[in-house]
Every structure is written in C-alpha cells, then in structure tokens.
Amino acid sequence: MVLEWKLFLKEEFKNAISKYNNFSAPGSNKILWKILKQIINFNDCLVSIINITNACIKLGYLPLHFKSSTSIIIPKPNKSSYDSPKLFHSIILLNTLSKLIEKVIRERIQFHTIANNFIYSHQFSRLKQYSTSNTSMFLTHII
C-alpha cells in the first residue's frame, strides 16, 4: 500500500507544542519552550516552521544544526567517589525546534501506522490507544 504524504497543518504543530512543559530545559539552540510557543502564535513564523518541515520530508534530509546536541553530566548526590560512569546522570539537550519537528513527524507516522493496521496486533509500547488498559482488555479477551 502506498500512501501520499500530505503537507503538515498548523493544527498539528499547535497540538504538538501544547504538550511540552514551559519549564523544560532549553535545547542546544537555547530557545525555551515558552518562547517557541509564543513564536508559533505568529502566523508567518508558524508557516515558516511548517515549510521547513515539509521541505525536510520532501528532500529526505534534516539539516545538521537540527541534529546537534549538548551533553551535560551531573554527579549523583552523596557519593564518596566519582571514578565510575555509573555515578553520573547524563542529560542530552537537543535543538528545541528540532524536537518539535520530530514530534509532529512521529505523531503523523504513528497515526498512519495505526489507521492502516501496519502495527502487529500485540504491539503496545508507546503507541496511542495502545495503553496498559488496552493491553489488559486484550489479555482478558485471550483468557
């Protein structure tokens, strides 16, 4: 089955960005989520972001600056020695705009895979409408 990839809609971006916490750490581009949410409210800015995303899909290419990240290493508290990697937390900060674009693409792909039954019926991990309650109903049905 071949599906035509439709251009992204403003609603997809607005819905995706509304789920992000305003107080999440900024990405490598230092743009806070609350700032990006304000930027999206300007129609010209939102259209530009959508055009960038559509171009990335059409070309099959994501610019390198969207792939860059910053790693922050935080020592775990109350440790006598820090000579082992297990004693540290690693936080990876990705480009904020790239996270938004990735989320919109991921949600679109997930919608199409579920709507067209491309997912194995026993697949439940991280899919919408495939929560633990759906899993328990499925298991109850089997029993």
N, C-alpha and C positions, 0 to 999 in steps of 0.2 A: 504494500500500500504506500503510495506517495502522497504526502500532504504538502500543500502550498504554505510557505511561511508567510504569514501576514505581518504587516508593519505594526510596530508597537503603538499602543494607545496611551493617552495621557493618564487615563484612569489606572492603568497597570502600574505606572510609576508612582502615582499618588497613593495607591493602596499599599505598594511595597514599602515606601518610605515611612508611612504612618506607623508601621510595626517596629521601627527602630527607636530605641531609647535615646532621648536627647542628651543623656549624660554618659553615653558610651565614649570610650577613648577615641580621639581623632585618629585618622589614618596617617599614612606617611606624607600625605599632602596637607596635613594639619587642618583640614576642614571638619568642623564639628557637625554632628547630625542636625542640631537645631539650626545651624546656619544653612545647611543644604536644604532643609525643609522650607526655610524662608525663600531660598533661591528658586525652588521648584514652584513657588506661588506666582512667579513672574512668567507669564505665558511664553515669551521669547526664549527665556532660559530653559524652560521645560522642553520646548520644541527642539532646541539645540541639543539637549541631552538625548532626546529620542532619536534625532538624526544621527548622532554619533553611534548610538546603539544599533540602529538599523544598518548603518554603514559597516560596523564591525561584523554583523551577521552576514551581510551581503558579500563582504570580502573574505570572511572566514579568518579574520585577523584581529587581535586585540593589541593595541599599542603597548610598548614596553613599560611606559610610565604607569599604566594600569596594573602591571604585574609586579611592580616594585613593592618591597615591604621593609619594615623596620622591626628588628627583634629587640626586645627588652628582657633582660634577665633579672629576676628578683629573687634574692635569697629567702628561703623559708625561715620563719622566725624560730628562735630558741634552739639553734643548732650550734654545737660546740666547735665544729669544723666544717668548712665548706670545700672540701677536697674531692667531692663526688658530684657528678651532674644530677643525681637524684635529689640533691639538697637545694635545688633551684627550681623556680617556676619560670617558664618561658612564655612570653606574650608576643604574638606576632601582630603588628599593626599594618593593615593593608590600606590602599588608597580608598577613601570613603566613596567617591563616585564609582569606582570600580566595584565595590561591594554592592551598591545599589543596582548597577547594570547586571551584575552576576545574579542577583536575587530575582530580578524581573525575568531574565532569560530562564533561570531554573524553574520558576513558577509556571512559565509558559510551557516548557518541556514536560514538566510533571503533569500539567492539565491534559496535554495531548496524549501522554502515555497512558494515563488512567482512562480518559474518554474513549480511546481506541483499543483498550484491552491489550496493551503491549506489555503489561506487567504480569508476571507469574502470579497466579491467584493466592499463593502463600506468602507473598512479599508484603511485609507490614512496616518495615523500618523507615521512619521519617517521611512517610507519604501522607498527604491529606486524605482524610476519610478512611485511613487505614490505622487507626489508633488502637490502643490496647482494648478498648471496649469492642471495636470491630473484631479484633483477634479473639476475644473471649466469646463473642457470638459465633464466630466461625468454629471455634473449638467445641462449643456447646452443640452446634449443629452436627459435627462429626460424631460426638459421643451419643 
